[in-house]
Amino acid sequence: MTEALKKIIWFIQQSKLLLIMVMVPFLGLAFMLSQFLRSVPAVIAPDLRSELNLTAIELSSLPAALFLGSALMQLPVGVLLDRFGPRRTIAIFLLISAVGTTLISRAESSSVLALALFVAGCGIAPVYMGLIVLLSRWVPRDRLATASSIAVAVSGAGLLLSAAPFAWASVVIGWRETLGFVGLGAALLSAIVWLVSRDRPPGEMPEKVVPETLRQTILGLKYVLRDKRLYALASVASISVGSFLTTRALWTGPYLNDVFGLDMISRGNVILALSVAWLVSALFYGPLDRLFDTRRGVVSVGAISMALSFVLLAVNNSASVGVVTVLLVLLGLSSSFTALIFAHARALFPDTHTGRAITAINLFIWSGVFLIQVITGFIVNAFPADSQGHSPIEAYQAMFITLAIALIFAVFVYRRIEDVPPSKDIAH
C-alpha cells in the first residue's frame, strides 16, 4: 500500500461524516450481495435442472442449502459480532461467501453445488445483523431508520441484478462465468470493508462488557423460547418470508419455463417485475403501522393479501404471460412486511431480551425458508414431469394453494397475541 493511499485512508478514518459516507454504501453493497445470492437460483433453476439432470426434490434442495447455511450461523454470528465487532466479522465472512460463490461457478454435480451454496449461505449470514449493529453505534437514534433504509434500498439492487441483468449476462458469457466475477467482487468487497469500516466513531471507547459465549447466548434464549408469543411471531415471519423467497428464489423460473415456455431473458424480465414490486412494498409498508396505529392489523392484512395472491396464482389457467406477471407483481406488493413483525417483537419483549427475541425469530425465518423449499420440492415432484423434464401446471397450482393455506394458518396463530400499537409503544 502506497503512502498516499495510507494517508487518504487515515484522513477518512478521522472524520465521522466521511466514514459514514464511505461505510454505508459499501456495507449496503455487502447486503446487496447477500440478496443477490439468495435470488440467483430462480433464474438459472431450469438450466441447472437440465444441465445436472435434477429432479424437483433435488432442485429445491439446492437453494435450500444456502438458507440452511444462513440459519445455522445465526447464533454463532451473534457471538462473533459481540466479541470481534461487525467490521472483522462481516469482512471475514464476505471472504467465505466469495469462496462459496466461486465454488458455485465451478460445481459439476448437485452435491458439490449444494455444498457451495451452503458455504455461500454461511458467508452472507452476518451481513444484515452486522450492518444494524454497526449503524446503531454510529448513527443517532432518530436517524437510524433513515440510515438503515438507505442500506436496505441499496441491497434491493441485488434482487434486481439477480433478475434480468443476471439473465442477460448468463446468456452473453454464461452463468458460471458471471458468478465467477461475482465471487471476485465479493473478495474485493471484503478487503474494502476491512479497510474503510470501523466499529465505532473516532474517539469513542467501547463499553467494558464481557462478551457472551455461545453457551451463554443459548442459555439466555431460554427466556424468550419459553414465551408462547415468540412462536406466534415466528410463525407468521417464517411462513411469509419462506413463501415469498421460495417463490421468488426457486420456483418462479421453473414455473415460467415449464408452463409458459419462457427463455432465460424473458424469465429474468418477469422476475425483475416481481422484485421491483417487492421493493415498492418495502417502502409503503413502513409507515402503515403509524398511519393505522396497529402492527398486528397491518401484518395480518399483508399475510392475507399474500395468501390471496397465491390463490389467484393457483386458479390461474390463462396462457398469458401478462396475466401471470400481474399476479406475481401482486404477490410482491403484498409481501414485504417483515420489518413490522420485528417492530412488534421489540414492543412485546423487554429491552434486555429484545436482541435474543429478534435473533430467535431470525433463526426461525431462515429455518422456515429451508423447510418450505424442501417441502415444495416434494409437492412439485409428486406430479410426473414430461419427457423434457417439465412439471405440469397442476404441480405449481398445488404448491401455490399449499402456501396460501400455510399463510392463513400463520395469521390465525399470530392473531392470538396482543397488539402493541405505536401510540402505546411511545407512551411507554
N, C-alpha and C positions, 0 to 999 in steps of 0.2 A: 504494500500500500504506500503510495507516494505521500510526501509530507504535506502537499497541498490538499490532498483528499482527507488526510487526518485532521487538518485544521478546519476544513469545512464541516466534517462530522462533529468535531469538538464544539464549533460555534453553534450548530443546530442543537446539540445536547444541552447547551447552557440557556436556551430560550424555550420557555414553556409553550408559548404560542407556536413557534416554529416546529417544536417537537410534535404537538398535536396535529398541525397541518401536514406533517410528513407521516406520522404514525398511522393516523386514522385511515387514509387511503390504502396504505399497504396492508394493514390488518383487514380492511374491507376486501382487498384482493384475496387474502387468505380465506376469508369467509366465502367469497365468490368461488374459489377453487373447490371448497367443500360442497357447495350447491351444485357445481358443475359435475363433479364425480358422482354425486347421488343421482343425477338425472341422465347421464350419458346412456345407460343401458336401454332406455326407451327407444332411442334412435337406431342403435345397432343390433337390437334383440333379434329381428328377423334374419340378419346376416350371420349372427352368432349361431342361431338355430340351424341354418343350412350349412354353414362352414364347419361346425363341430358336430353336426347331426344330433342335436339335443331334443329330448322330449320336453313337454311343457313343465313337468316337475323339475327337470334339470335346469331349464331356462329360468324358472322362478327362484331356484336356489342360488343362482349366481349373484344378482344384486342383493339378495337376502344376506349373503356372506358379508357384503360391505356394511350393511346396517348392524349385523351381529358384532362386527369388529368395533363399531362405534358404541354399541350398547355395553359390551364387556369392559370398555375402557373408561366408562363414566366415573366410577368410584375411584380407580387409581388416578385419573386425571385431577379429581378434586384434591387429593393429597398432594400431587405434584405442583399444582397451582399454588397451594399454600406454602409448600416447602421451598420451591425453586422460583416461583413467580411466573407470570404469564409470558414474559419475553423469552426466557430459555425454554419453557415448556412448549410454546407454540412453534418456535424456530426448530427445535429438535424433532417435534412430531411432523412438521412440514417435510423434513428430510425423509421420514418414514413414508409419508404419502407419496413423495417423489419416487421412492423405491417401488412402492406398490403400483403406481401408475405406469412406471416403466415395465414392470413385470406383466401388467395387463396387456401392454402393447406387443409383448413377445410370447404370450401364452399360446400353446398349440393344443392344449387339451382342456376339458372342462374342469378337471381337478386343479390344474395349475392356475387357471383363470379364477376359480373360486378362492384359492389361497391368495392370489394377487389382490383381488377385491377386498378380502378380509384385511390384508395389510394396509391397503389404502384407507379402509374404514377406520382402522386404528389411528392412522396418521391424521385424519381430519377431526378426530374426536374432541380435542380440546379447543378448537378454534372459536366456537361461539361463546362458551363459558369463559374462556380466557379473555376474549375481547370485552365482555361485560365487566369482568373483574378489573381489567386494566383501565377501562373508561371510568369506572366508579371511583378510581383513585385520582384521576386526572381532571375530571370534569365536575363543575358544581352540580349539586343535586337537581337544580331547576333546569340544567342544560343536558342532563344525562339522556333523557328521552330523545332529544334532538340529535345528539351525537350518535346514539345507538341507531336511530332511524337512518342517518347518513350511511353508516356501515352496512345496515341491512339492505338499503337501496343499492349500494354498490354490489353486495352479494347477489342481489336479484339478477344482476347481469350474468351470473353463472348459469341460471336457469335458461336465460335467453340464448347464451352462447352454446349451450348443450343441445339446442334445437336446430333451427335452420342453418346457422353458421357452421356448426359441427358436421351436420349432414353434408353441406357443400364441401367442406374441407375433406371429408371422408371420400366423397366422390372424386375429388381432384387428385389427392395424394394417398388416400387410403386411411381407414380409421386407425390402423395400428401406427402409422407414421404420425398421424395427428396427435394421438395420445402420447407418443414418444416425445413430441415437442412440449406437451403439457407437463410431462414428468420433468423435463429440463427447466421449465418455467417454475415448477414447484421448488426445485432445488435452489434456483436463483432467488426466489421469494423468501426462502428460509434464511439465506445469507443477509438479505436486506432487512428482514425483521430483526435479526440478531444485531445488526449494526446500528439501526436507527431507533429501535424501540427502547424504552426504559420503563421499569415497573412503577416508578413514582416520579413526581415532578422534581426538578433540581432543588436540592437543599432540604427536601422532606425526608425525615428519618422514619423507617418502618417501626410500627409498634412492636415492643418486645413480647411477643406471644409465641409460646412453644407450639409449633405446627402439629396438627394431629397426624397420627399414624393411620394406616389403612384400617387396622383393627379398631382404633378409637372411632374412626368415622363410621364403620359398620355398627359398632355398639351405639353410637349416637343416633343412628337411624331407627333404633327400636321405638323411640317416642312417636315418630311420625308413622312408622309402619303399623303401629297398634291403633292408629286413628282411622276409623272407617271412612272419614271424609276424603282421605288421601286416595282411596280406591275409586271413589266416585269421580274425583278429578282425573285420575289416571285413566279411567275407562274411556271418558269422552276424548281425552287428549290422545291416547294411543290409537284408538279406533279411527278418529277423524284424520290425524296425521298419517296413520298407516294406510288408510283407504286412499287418500289423495296421492301419497308418494308411490304406492303400489300401482295405481292407475297411471300416474304421470311418468314414473321412472322405469316401469316394467312393461305394462300391458298395452299402453296406447299404441306403441309402434307395431307390435304383432296384430292388434285388433284392426288397425288401419290397413295393414298389409294383407291379412287373411280375408277380411270381409269386404274391403273396398279396393284392394289391389294397388295401393299407393306405393310408389318407389321411395327411396330414402329421402330425397329432397322434398317431395310432397308431404311425406310424414313429418319431416322437420318443420315445415311451414305450419301444419296443424298444431303440432306440439308447441311451437312458438306462440301461437294464439292462446293456447291453454296457459302457458307460462306468463304471458302478459296479463291475462285475466287474474291470475293468482297475485301478481304484484299489485294490481289495482285493488284487489280485495284486501291486501295487507294495509293499504293506505286508508280505505274507507272504514274498516272495522275498528281501527284505533280509537277514534273519538266517540263511537256509538254508546259505550257504557256510560260516559258522562252525559251524553245527549239524552238518553232514556233513563239514566240513573239506575241501571241494573246490569250486572255482569252475567248472572245466571241466565237471564232472559235473552241477552244477545247471543250468548254461546248456544243456548237451546235452539233459537231460531236458525242460527248458522248451521248447526248439525242437521236439523230437519231439512233445511234447504239443500244440503249436500245429499241427504237420503233421497229427496225428490228428484234431484239431478240424476242420481244413479237409477232410479225407477224409470225415468224418461229414456235413459240410455238402454235399459233392459227391454223396454217395449218398442223401441225404435226399429222398424223394419224397412225404413227408407234407404235406398241405394245412393242417396245424395250425400256427397262429401260436405256440402254446405250445411246440411241439416245436422250431421254429426259434429261438425265443427262448432256450431252454435251450442249444442248440448254440452260439449266439453268445455266451452267458454263459460257456460252457466255453472258448471261444476267448479271451475277455477274461481269464479267470482264469489262463490259461497264458502270457500274452504279455509281462508287464512285468518282464523280467529284464535289461534293458539295463544297469542300474547295475552288475551283476556282470561284464559284459563290460568296462566301463571299469575296474573294480577289477582284473580280470585284466591289462589293458593296463598299469596303473600298476605292477603287480608284475613284469611282464616287462621293462619298459624302465627304464633308469637315470633318476634324478630330473632330470637335465639335459635329458632328451628326452621326459619324460612328457607335458608340455604339447603338444609337437608331435605325439606319437602320438595323443593324445585329439582334437586338432584335425583330424588326418588322418582318424580314424575318423568324426568328426562330419561331415566333408565327404563321406565315402563314404555315410553314412547318408542325408543329405538328397538326394544324387545318386541313391541307390538308390530312395528314395521316388518321386522324379520318374520314373525309368525304369520302375519297376513299374507306376505309374499309367498311363503311356503304353502299355506292353505289354498290360496287362489291357484297355485300351480297344480295342486291335486284336483281342484274343480275343473279347470280347463282340460287337464289330461284325461278326465273321465269321459270326455266326448271324443270319439275316434277322429283322427286327422285324415285328410285326403292323401292322395298319392304324393303330393308335393309337400306334405307336412303342415298344411294349413288347417287350423282348427275351425270348426263351423261357427256361425253366428250364435247358435244356441249355447255354446260353451261360454262365450263372453256375456251373453244375457244372464246366464245362471250366476256368473261371477258378480255382475253388477247388482242383481237383486239380493245376493248374499251380503254384499257390502251395505246395501240400503237397510236391510234387517238389522245388521250389527250396529249401525248408527242409531237407529230407533231405540234399540236396547240400551245403548250407551246414554242416550238422552234420558231414558226412564230412570237409570241408576243415578245419573248426575242430578236430576231434579229433586232427589231425596235429601240433598244437603241444603243448608240455609244460604240465601243470597247475602252478599255484603255490598250494598250499593256504594258507589264512590262517595256520595254525600256522607254516609255513615262512616266510611273509612277515614275521611278527612276529619270528621268530628272527633274521632278517637286518636 
